[in-house]
Amino acid sequence: MIEKSVSRTVCCASAHYKFYFLYVYASSVYCIDAKLQFDDNAAFRHQDIFAYGQEVDQDVLEKMAEQNHLNYIRLSGNIGCLVNGAGLAMATMDLISQQGALPANFLDVGGMAMKEQISNAFRIIACDKNVKAVLVNIFGGIVDCEVVAKALEETLGSSAMALPIVVRLEGTNAQNALNVLSAGRLPVTTARDMDDAVKKVVALLPQAEVKSSDLNSVSLYHPALYLIVYFRFYFLLNV
């Protein structure tokens, strides 16, 4: 499969390959993992290659997101995140982790998100039973904050979503968006900036679900980590 895929990369918009090797004392090298990524825009030309991906069991929510053209990855935390822009989404997740909580997902609605797409994003987050609170973090450049607010108003009005929601809106029509949220008397908490938003959403979690953010609470000392670091240094020094 790999040889076949590599031979066809000239026809794809892009293809990336990543291989992990393990070097052991016996001077043998083993390939312990391999990841292949193809540009989805090339799927219509290489249906046989993309068919392999359809055979793999996919998370139901991730499949729903894919059908709605949302960049969504399900995680194991309890704070649902709805953000525009991959960089802002990653920064939001980092801040949540620094506060001792864990994000339930990576969700980037993109720079051209419309009301229906944003409503679908809310519904996908609400379907995750692990989610205990939702953080909406939007910086409106191309995305209109008022559209986000109206989508939230529509979603909360048409469903029985009981999750606490913290909303941070900055940029295009941000004030109009806040007026929409206020006029609709929606059960949401607004935040003045990203730090404020993260602190507020973490505060809404049950205390038992918030862990200490010091280094001792992070799995930095797992034996497997030492093994990986050892092999990497051994490989560098002996090759």
Contacts in CASP RR format, 6 or more apart in sequence:
PFRMAT RR
TARGET T0000
AUTHOR 0000-0000-0000
METHOD contacts of the structure
MODEL  1
MIEKSVSRTVCCASAHYKFYFLYVYASSVYCIDAKLQFDDNAAFRHQDIF
AYGQEVDQDVLEKMAEQNHLNYIRLSGNIGCLVNGAGLAMATMDLISQQG
ALPANFLDVGGMAMKEQISNAFRIIACDKNVKAVLVNIFGGIVDCEVVAK
ALEETLGSSAMALPIVVRLEGTNAQNALNVLSAGRLPVTTARDMDDAVKK
VVALLPQAEVKSSDLNSVSLYHPALYLIVYFRFYFLLNV
1 49 0 8 1.000
1 52 0 8 1.000
2 17 0 8 1.000
2 34 0 8 1.000
2 36 0 8 1.000
4 49 0 8 1.000
5 15 0 8 1.000
5 36 0 8 1.000
5 38 0 8 1.000
5 49 0 8 1.000
6 15 0 8 1.000
6 17 0 8 1.000
8 46 0 8 1.000
8 49 0 8 1.000
9 15 0 8 1.000
11 42 0 8 1.000
11 45 0 8 1.000
11 46 0 8 1.000
12 38 0 8 1.000
12 39 0 8 1.000
12 42 0 8 1.000
12 45 0 8 1.000
12 46 0 8 1.000
13 39 0 8 1.000
13 41 0 8 1.000
13 42 0 8 1.000
14 38 0 8 1.000
14 39 0 8 1.000
15 36 0 8 1.000
15 37 0 8 1.000
15 38 0 8 1.000
15 39 0 8 1.000
16 36 0 8 1.000
16 37 0 8 1.000
17 34 0 8 1.000
17 35 0 8 1.000
17 36 0 8 1.000
18 34 0 8 1.000
18 35 0 8 1.000
18 36 0 8 1.000
19 31 0 8 1.000
19 33 0 8 1.000
19 34 0 8 1.000
19 35 0 8 1.000
20 31 0 8 1.000
20 32 0 8 1.000
20 33 0 8 1.000
20 34 0 8 1.000
21 29 0 8 1.000
21 30 0 8 1.000
21 31 0 8 1.000
21 32 0 8 1.000
22 29 0 8 1.000
22 30 0 8 1.000
22 32 0 8 1.000
22 231 0 8 1.000
23 29 0 8 1.000
23 231 0 8 1.000
23 234 0 8 1.000
23 235 0 8 1.000
23 238 0 8 1.000
23 239 0 8 1.000
24 30 0 8 1.000
24 231 0 8 1.000
38 46 0 8 1.000
38 49 0 8 1.000
38 50 0 8 1.000
43 50 0 8 1.000
58 66 0 8 1.000
59 74 0 8 1.000
61 72 0 8 1.000
61 74 0 8 1.000
61 105 0 8 1.000
61 124 0 8 1.000
61 127 0 8 1.000
61 128 0 8 1.000
62 72 0 8 1.000
62 73 0 8 1.000
62 74 0 8 1.000
64 120 0 8 1.000
64 124 0 8 1.000
64 127 0 8 1.000
65 71 0 8 1.000
65 72 0 8 1.000
65 107 0 8 1.000
65 121 0 8 1.000
65 124 0 8 1.000
66 72 0 8 1.000
68 117 0 8 1.000
68 120 0 8 1.000
68 121 0 8 1.000
68 124 0 8 1.000
69 117 0 8 1.000
70 107 0 8 1.000
70 108 0 8 1.000
70 109 0 8 1.000
70 117 0 8 1.000
70 120 0 8 1.000
70 121 0 8 1.000
70 124 0 8 1.000
71 86 0 8 1.000
71 106 0 8 1.000
71 107 0 8 1.000
71 108 0 8 1.000
71 109 0 8 1.000
71 110 0 8 1.000
72 105 0 8 1.000
72 106 0 8 1.000
72 107 0 8 1.000
72 108 0 8 1.000
72 121 0 8 1.000
72 124 0 8 1.000
73 105 0 8 1.000
73 106 0 8 1.000
73 107 0 8 1.000
74 104 0 8 1.000
74 105 0 8 1.000
74 128 0 8 1.000
75 102 0 8 1.000
75 103 0 8 1.000
75 104 0 8 1.000
75 105 0 8 1.000
75 106 0 8 1.000
76 102 0 8 1.000
76 104 0 8 1.000
76 130 0 8 1.000
77 101 0 8 1.000
77 102 0 8 1.000
77 103 0 8 1.000
77 104 0 8 1.000
77 130 0 8 1.000
78 101 0 8 1.000
78 102 0 8 1.000
78 104 0 8 1.000
78 130 0 8 1.000
78 131 0 8 1.000
78 132 0 8 1.000
78 133 0 8 1.000
78 205 0 8 1.000
78 209 0 8 1.000
79 96 0 8 1.000
79 101 0 8 1.000
79 102 0 8 1.000
79 103 0 8 1.000
79 104 0 8 1.000
79 131 0 8 1.000
79 132 0 8 1.000
79 133 0 8 1.000
79 134 0 8 1.000
79 135 0 8 1.000
79 201 0 8 1.000
79 202 0 8 1.000
79 205 0 8 1.000
80 103 0 8 1.000
80 104 0 8 1.000
80 105 0 8 1.000
80 107 0 8 1.000
80 125 0 8 1.000
80 128 0 8 1.000
80 131 0 8 1.000
80 133 0 8 1.000
80 134 0 8 1.000
80 135 0 8 1.000
81 89 0 8 1.000
81 92 0 8 1.000
81 93 0 8 1.000
81 96 0 8 1.000
81 103 0 8 1.000
81 104 0 8 1.000
81 105 0 8 1.000
81 106 0 8 1.000
81 107 0 8 1.000
81 125 0 8 1.000
81 134 0 8 1.000
81 135 0 8 1.000
81 137 0 8 1.000
82 107 0 8 1.000
82 109 0 8 1.000
82 118 0 8 1.000
82 121 0 8 1.000
82 122 0 8 1.000
82 125 0 8 1.000
82 134 0 8 1.000
82 135 0 8 1.000
82 136 0 8 1.000
82 137 0 8 1.000
82 138 0 8 1.000
83 89 0 8 1.000
83 92 0 8 1.000
83 107 0 8 1.000
83 108 0 8 1.000
83 109 0 8 1.000
83 136 0 8 1.000
83 137 0 8 1.000
83 138 0 8 1.000
84 108 0 8 1.000
84 109 0 8 1.000
84 110 0 8 1.000
84 111 0 8 1.000
84 113 0 8 1.000
84 138 0 8 1.000
84 139 0 8 1.000
84 140 0 8 1.000
84 143 0 8 1.000
85 108 0 8 1.000
85 109 0 8 1.000
85 110 0 8 1.000
85 111 0 8 1.000
86 108 0 8 1.000
88 137 0 8 1.000
88 139 0 8 1.000
89 106 0 8 1.000
89 107 0 8 1.000
89 108 0 8 1.000
89 137 0 8 1.000
90 106 0 8 1.000
91 194 0 8 1.000
92 103 0 8 1.000
92 135 0 8 1.000
92 137 0 8 1.000
92 194 0 8 1.000
92 198 0 8 1.000
93 103 0 8 1.000
93 106 0 8 1.000
95 194 0 8 1.000
95 195 0 8 1.000
95 198 0 8 1.000
96 102 0 8 1.000
96 103 0 8 1.000
96 135 0 8 1.000
96 198 0 8 1.000
96 201 0 8 1.000
96 202 0 8 1.000
97 103 0 8 1.000
97 213 0 8 1.000
98 213 0 8 1.000
99 198 0 8 1.000
99 199 0 8 1.000
99 202 0 8 1.000
99 210 0 8 1.000
99 213 0 8 1.000
100 202 0 8 1.000
100 210 0 8 1.000
100 211 0 8 1.000
100 212 0 8 1.000
100 213 0 8 1.000
100 217 0 8 1.000
101 201 0 8 1.000
101 202 0 8 1.000
101 205 0 8 1.000
101 209 0 8 1.000
101 210 0 8 1.000
101 211 0 8 1.000
104 125 0 8 1.000
104 128 0 8 1.000
104 130 0 8 1.000
104 131 0 8 1.000
105 125 0 8 1.000
105 128 0 8 1.000
107 121 0 8 1.000
107 124 0 8 1.000
107 125 0 8 1.000
109 117 0 8 1.000
109 118 0 8 1.000
109 121 0 8 1.000
109 143 0 8 1.000
110 143 0 8 1.000
111 141 0 8 1.000
111 142 0 8 1.000
111 143 0 8 1.000
112 142 0 8 1.000
112 143 0 8 1.000
113 121 0 8 1.000
113 143 0 8 1.000
113 147 0 8 1.000
113 148 0 8 1.000
114 147 0 8 1.000
115 147 0 8 1.000
115 150 0 8 1.000
115 151 0 8 1.000
115 154 0 8 1.000
116 151 0 8 1.000
118 147 0 8 1.000
118 148 0 8 1.000
118 151 0 8 1.000
118 152 0 8 1.000
119 151 0 8 1.000
119 154 0 8 1.000
119 155 0 8 1.000
122 134 0 8 1.000
122 151 0 8 1.000
122 152 0 8 1.000
122 155 0 8 1.000
122 161 0 8 1.000
123 155 0 8 1.000
123 159 0 8 1.000
125 131 0 8 1.000
125 134 0 8 1.000
126 134 0 8 1.000
126 159 0 8 1.000
126 161 0 8 1.000
126 163 0 8 1.000
131 163 0 8 1.000
132 163 0 8 1.000
132 164 0 8 1.000
132 204 0 8 1.000
132 205 0 8 1.000
132 206 0 8 1.000
132 209 0 8 1.000
133 163 0 8 1.000
133 164 0 8 1.000
133 165 0 8 1.000
133 166 0 8 1.000
133 201 0 8 1.000
133 204 0 8 1.000
133 205 0 8 1.000
134 163 0 8 1.000
134 164 0 8 1.000
134 165 0 8 1.000
134 166 0 8 1.000
134 201 0 8 1.000
135 165 0 8 1.000
135 166 0 8 1.000
135 168 0 8 1.000
135 197 0 8 1.000
135 198 0 8 1.000
135 201 0 8 1.000
136 148 0 8 1.000
136 152 0 8 1.000
136 165 0 8 1.000
136 166 0 8 1.000
136 167 0 8 1.000
136 168 0 8 1.000
136 169 0 8 1.000
137 168 0 8 1.000
137 194 0 8 1.000
137 197 0 8 1.000
138 145 0 8 1.000
138 148 0 8 1.000
138 167 0 8 1.000
138 168 0 8 1.000
138 169 0 8 1.000
138 170 0 8 1.000
139 170 0 8 1.000
139 171 0 8 1.000
140 169 0 8 1.000
140 170 0 8 1.000
140 171 0 8 1.000
140 172 0 8 1.000
140 174 0 8 1.000
141 171 0 8 1.000
141 172 0 8 1.000
142 172 0 8 1.000
143 172 0 8 1.000
144 172 0 8 1.000
144 173 0 8 1.000
145 169 0 8 1.000
145 170 0 8 1.000
145 171 0 8 1.000
145 172 0 8 1.000
145 173 0 8 1.000
145 174 0 8 1.000
145 176 0 8 1.000
145 177 0 8 1.000
146 172 0 8 1.000
146 173 0 8 1.000
146 176 0 8 1.000
146 177 0 8 1.000
146 180 0 8 1.000
148 169 0 8 1.000
148 177 0 8 1.000
149 167 0 8 1.000
149 169 0 8 1.000
149 176 0 8 1.000
149 177 0 8 1.000
149 178 0 8 1.000
149 180 0 8 1.000
149 181 0 8 1.000
150 180 0 8 1.000
152 165 0 8 1.000
152 167 0 8 1.000
152 181 0 8 1.000
152 186 0 8 1.000
152 188 0 8 1.000
153 180 0 8 1.000
153 181 0 8 1.000
153 184 0 8 1.000
153 186 0 8 1.000
155 161 0 8 1.000
156 186 0 8 1.000
156 187 0 8 1.000
156 188 0 8 1.000
164 187 0 8 1.000
164 189 0 8 1.000
164 201 0 8 1.000
164 204 0 8 1.000
165 187 0 8 1.000
165 188 0 8 1.000
165 189 0 8 1.000
166 188 0 8 1.000
166 189 0 8 1.000
166 190 0 8 1.000
166 191 0 8 1.000
166 197 0 8 1.000
166 200 0 8 1.000
166 201 0 8 1.000
166 204 0 8 1.000
167 181 0 8 1.000
167 188 0 8 1.000
167 189 0 8 1.000
167 190 0 8 1.000
167 191 0 8 1.000
167 197 0 8 1.000
168 190 0 8 1.000
168 191 0 8 1.000
168 192 0 8 1.000
168 193 0 8 1.000
168 194 0 8 1.000
168 196 0 8 1.000
168 197 0 8 1.000
169 177 0 8 1.000
169 178 0 8 1.000
169 190 0 8 1.000
170 193 0 8 1.000
178 190 0 8 1.000
181 188 0 8 1.000
181 190 0 8 1.000
189 200 0 8 1.000
189 204 0 8 1.000
191 197 0 8 1.000
191 200 0 8 1.000
202 210 0 8 1.000
211 217 0 8 1.000
219 225 0 8 1.000
END
